[in-house]
Amino acid sequence: MLRLGHVQLQTNLLLAPIAGYCDLAFRTICREWGGVGLACTDLLSPQGLLRGTATSLDLAKTNDFDKPVGMQLYGSDPEIMAQGARWAVEHGATIIDINMGCPVDKVTKKDGGSKLLTDLPRTARIVERVVRELEKCPLDAAAWAARLGPGAPVRASAAPVPLTCKIRLCWHTADYDAGLACSPHLARALADAGVVGVTVHGRTTEDKFAGHVRLEGIARVVEAVGGRIPVIGNGDVRTPLDAERMIRVTGCDGVMIGRGALARPWVFRDTWAHLCEVGLGSRTGGTPVPPIPRAAEPTEAEKLATIRRFFDLMRAYRDDRYALFQINRRVSWFAKTLQRDLGNGKLESIKPFKEAVRNAKTPAEVHEALDRFAAGELRGGWEAHPEEAAV
Ligand SMILES: Cc1cc2nc3c(=O)[nH]c(=O)nc-3n(C[C@H](O)[C@H](O)[C@H](O)COP(=O)(O)O)c2cc1C
């Protein structure tokens, strides 16, 4: 089983932070489907947390079911990062993660996110300062019982919240191509500074999200750390077979899935069942958790129930306006999984359902669209399979 410091995860699969998407409601539905070893908040501004701004507090929301949870901080000032980490410890974090991969200008122009890949001595200072702060505020055994989540082994003594980092391969693609990526020695330096695990998104900062994940770059990080800390592979994992390939090709200890979960929050359940079947469910020793038996594709009714639950959780954790905004922009992804294959390269069209959800002005109208779809309405006609439409 995957261990991050003294925190033993129940599976080696992690839900990625995706700013604007992986909120408490979404983390909850992924966990309810099963297979999630650790989920993480989207990136949080430590200044925002410390000032108590509403946006930061909303993003950092968690609860007892949402465990174990990583809280991800971004920034470049060691002192502020340390105080942000302390705030996260006091507000429910099981793990603190530092973002070293975000390529967005707003973050990198302030020297945060993947800009940290370009100044390793400074990055080491941030990490050392945060580790020192975490050591000063250990959680007692009772707090750990709540932070580790159901089914986790009980801790008998106090211990600090561990620190992980999420990195990319390096900033410039030319460096990567020349064999000069910083990620292998950065990962070693992070382990030296007290970081207990590193997630590697197998792209350069210049790649942003283009092209394919570079599995060999992740493999080099795995080789460089030589088993001192676990390495989590990340990028383009959308199916159980992708996760198996990520582990076999790179030798990584765990797999983080982001975009692949947005339409299919059951991907962790299916991937965990698959990894257990092929013997990749417990690479780092420990007591394996009983595998989830391989399950069939969720039924249409189960998928509709997931959309409904997600919508209602967003209303409960935030408000109706937020829930309507999110369901409007995400219904197409969910809807794709609801389309029936009519054969001959044709998919049932469910445009009327998507439009009914998108045009909904009230929660009652979203529920009505879901009810009507379940009753066989709001569908009709057909559209070509996406592959064929692209030709
Ligand atoms: C819209 C968007 C927002 C993201 N936000 C974050 C973030 O807040 N923190 C982070 O570490 N990575 C973030 N990422 C990167 C993802 O965590 C992940 O590394 C990347 O999407 C590759 O994994 P995937 O192919 O499984 O999605 C974001 C990615 C996208 C597409």
The ligand as a MOL file (V3000), in Angstrom:
LIG
                    3D

  0  0  0     0  0            999 V3000
M  V30 BEGIN CTAB
M  V30 COUNTS 31 33 0 0 0
M  V30 BEGIN ATOM
M  V30 1 C -8.2190 23.3470 -15.5450 0
M  V30 2 C -7.0860 22.7130 -14.7770 0
M  V30 3 C -6.8040 23.1520 -13.4960 0
M  V30 4 C -5.7560 22.5790 -12.7640 0
M  V30 5 N -5.5110 22.9980 -11.4820 0
M  V30 6 C -4.4960 22.4440 -10.7770 0
M  V30 7 C -4.2390 22.8310 -9.4330 0
M  V30 8 O -4.9700 23.6180 -8.8250 0
M  V30 9 N -3.1590 22.2820 -8.8150 0
M  V30 10 C -2.3490 21.3710 -9.4380 0
M  V30 11 O -1.3760 20.9060 -8.8550 0
M  V30 12 N -2.5980 20.9620 -10.6900 0
M  V30 13 C -3.6530 21.4640 -11.3600 0
M  V30 14 N -3.9060 21.0250 -12.6170 0
M  V30 15 C -3.0970 19.9380 -13.1920 0
M  V30 16 C -3.7150 18.5700 -12.8510 0
M  V30 17 O -3.6750 18.3320 -11.4570 0
M  V30 18 C -2.9450 17.4340 -13.5510 0
M  V30 19 O -1.5930 17.5120 -13.1630 0
M  V30 20 C -3.0300 17.5240 -15.0730 0
M  V30 21 O -4.3420 17.8210 -15.4990 0
M  V30 22 C -2.5680 16.2060 -15.7180 0
M  V30 23 O -3.3000 15.1150 -15.2110 0
M  V30 24 P -4.6080 14.5210 -15.9640 0
M  V30 25 O -4.2160 14.2260 -17.3860 0
M  V30 26 O -4.9820 13.2880 -15.1870 0
M  V30 27 O -5.6750 15.5770 -15.9060 0
M  V30 28 C -4.9620 21.5670 -13.3500 0
M  V30 29 C -5.2760 21.1150 -14.6300 0
M  V30 30 C -6.3300 21.6610 -15.3530 0
M  V30 31 C -6.6480 21.1250 -16.7280 0
M  V30 END ATOM
M  V30 BEGIN BOND
M  V30 1 1 1 2
M  V30 2 1 2 3
M  V30 3 2 2 30
M  V30 4 2 3 4
M  V30 5 1 4 5
M  V30 6 1 4 28
M  V30 7 2 5 6
M  V30 8 1 6 7
M  V30 9 1 6 13
M  V30 10 2 7 8
M  V30 11 1 7 9
M  V30 12 1 9 10
M  V30 13 2 10 11
M  V30 14 1 10 12
M  V30 15 2 12 13
M  V30 16 1 13 14
M  V30 17 1 14 15
M  V30 18 1 14 28
M  V30 19 1 15 16
M  V30 20 1 16 17
M  V30 21 1 16 18
M  V30 22 1 18 19
M  V30 23 1 18 20
M  V30 24 1 20 21
M  V30 25 1 20 22
M  V30 26 1 22 23
M  V30 27 1 23 24
M  V30 28 2 24 25
M  V30 29 1 24 26
M  V30 30 1 24 27
M  V30 31 2 28 29
M  V30 32 1 29 30
M  V30 33 1 30 31
M  V30 END BOND
M  V30 END CTAB
M  END
